[in-house]
Amino acid sequence: MRGPALGGGPRMRTVRMRLTVLYGALFLGSGAILLTVTYLLVRHATTAKQVMFRNGAPADGAPVTGPATFPADPPTGAFASKVLGMQQALDLRQLAVQSAIALTAMAFVSVLLGWFVAGRVLRPLRTITRAAQEISASSLHERLALDGPDDELKELGDTFDALLERLERSFRAQRQFVANASHELRTPLARQRTVIQVALSDPEADADSLRAAHERVLAANRGQERVIDALLVLARSGAGIDRREAFDLAEVAERVVAARRGEAADRGLGVEAAFEPAPGLGEPRLVERLVVNLVDNALRYNVAGGFLAVSTTTCEECAVLTVVNTGPVVEARDVGRLFEPFQRLEARRASMSGGLGLGLSIVQAIVTAHDGVVETVPRDGGGLVIRVRLPRGG
């Protein structure tokens, strides 16, 4: 399948030719109108002089202050009028011929200039087209960086560069995600294979040892299922939302917090809740998963004697969910990494949580699918303050 060849193919010649014809037609039309108006003005002026001459006025049209002094010989006046008329016709014919020649010559010159100007105008488009034709996953780092005035073509080039930057970030994140997902799935598979091989290689294996091996395999299998389920949710969130329904963010958050009060008590954490009605619009099941992930994240990455605070409210055009928790100190520069798949800031946090490293990535994907915003700042003394803004419902 061939793309548009702005750099010299048939598509480029058609566009350039059309612009050239347009330039030439505009010049030809404007020149014809100008020469026609000039011709009519000259004709009017010479006709007025001829009429004045016939009436006995001076040929130059100067005002007469006394009686006419021209001889009253009719033959002489008629002959002079006839000669003047013939001279007028000859001058007008010569003017028309010379104007047509000049217009033809200038039309030819305008076509050449139009061809040159069209080429100059389309030059940035040729650059953009060549870049689009040569672009690949390995060359997304290249940029057009168009020079020239800040016009529409410069804006188009800058927009194309911004697109390449977004694509580069997306491809880089995708490669990192695939690598991390492969690692996370390979680990339990390797653990299962090792357990099975050890059990099979033991000549004195009995029912109890084989049962223990099977239990370890099942535990690793459950870990795989958790990773796969999380990946499916992440993919579903990234695909966007086809249908939006009304929901109350306060009801969703209250239900999630109520289901986890027992776990919070087991961990020695206090729970604070303040739920104001917060009508939203979106996919209720994904929103519930968002709240679950935020609350679970706040529970897992916490400290003994700490607390968890969940609240909902509204702003002018959004429903707001705020989750605050105590926990390890998080540097501001590391906040962005928390929302990347399979990213754990340190081994201590990973050992504390037992999580997969996908919770906040799923949160980010769900918020993006709802056209919302998630804001995260480190809390003084440790922990995080996460605020999610979703589109407000009716």
CORNOR-V234553 format. One record per pair of residues at least 24 apart in sequence whose C-alpha atoms are under 8 Angstrom apart, sorted by the first residue. I is the first residue (numbers start at 0). GAP is how many residues later the second one is. If there is no record, write none. Layout:
BEGIN
I:GAP
I:GAP
END
This chain:
BEGIN
3:125
4:124
5:119
5:120
5:123
6:119
6:120
6:122
6:123
15:99
15:102
15:103
15:106
16:98
18:95
18:96
18:99
19:91
19:92
19:94
19:95
19:98
20:90
20:93
22:87
22:88
22:91
23:83
23:84
23:86
23:87
23:90
26:80
26:83
27:75
27:79
30:72
31:71
34:64
38:53
38:56
38:57
41:50
42:45
42:49
45:42
46:41
49:31
49:34
49:35
52:28
53:24
53:27
123:29
123:33
124:28
127:29
127:32
136:31
136:34
139:24
139:25
139:27
139:28
140:24
140:27
176:164
176:165
179:161
179:162
180:161
183:43
184:39
184:42
187:32
187:33
187:35
187:36
188:31
190:26
190:29
191:24
191:25
191:28
191:29
226:129
229:128
229:129
229:132
230:127
232:129
233:127
233:128
233:131
233:132
236:49
236:125
236:128
236:129
236:132
237:127
237:128
237:130
237:131
238:130
239:129
239:130
240:41
240:42
240:128
240:129
242:39
242:40
243:37
243:38
243:39
244:36
244:37
244:38
244:39
245:33
245:34
245:35
245:36
245:38
245:147
245:148
246:32
246:33
246:34
246:35
246:37
246:146
247:29
247:30
247:31
247:32
248:28
248:29
248:30
248:31
248:63
248:70
248:72
249:25
249:26
249:27
249:28
249:29
249:61
249:62
249:63
250:24
250:26
251:35
251:36
251:39
252:35
252:38
252:57
252:58
252:59
255:32
255:35
255:36
255:39
256:38
256:53
263:35
266:37
267:36
267:37
267:38
268:34
268:35
268:36
268:37
268:38
268:39
269:35
269:36
269:37
269:38
270:36
270:37
270:38
270:39
271:35
271:36
271:37
271:38
272:36
272:37
272:38
273:36
273:37
273:38
274:35
274:36
274:37
274:38
275:35
275:36
275:37
275:38
276:35
276:36
276:37
277:34
277:35
277:36
277:41
277:42
277:114
278:35
278:40
278:113
278:114
278:115
279:38
279:39
279:110
279:111
279:112
279:113
279:114
280:109
280:110
280:111
280:112
280:113
281:88
281:109
285:80
286:79
288:74
289:72
289:73
289:76
292:66
292:67
292:69
292:70
293:29
293:65
293:66
293:69
294:28
296:62
296:63
297:25
297:26
297:27
297:28
298:26
299:52
299:53
299:54
300:26
300:27
300:48
300:51
300:52
300:82
301:24
301:25
301:26
301:81
302:24
302:25
313:78
316:74
316:75
317:71
317:72
317:73
317:74
317:75
318:70
318:71
318:72
318:73
319:67
319:68
319:69
319:70
320:66
320:67
320:68
321:63
321:64
321:65
321:66
322:62
322:63
322:64
323:59
323:60
323:61
323:62
324:58
324:59
324:60
325:53
325:55
325:56
325:57
325:58
326:55
326:56
326:57
327:54
327:55
328:49
328:50
328:52
328:53
328:54
329:48
329:52
329:53
329:54
330:47
331:45
331:46
334:41
334:42
334:43
338:24
338:25
END
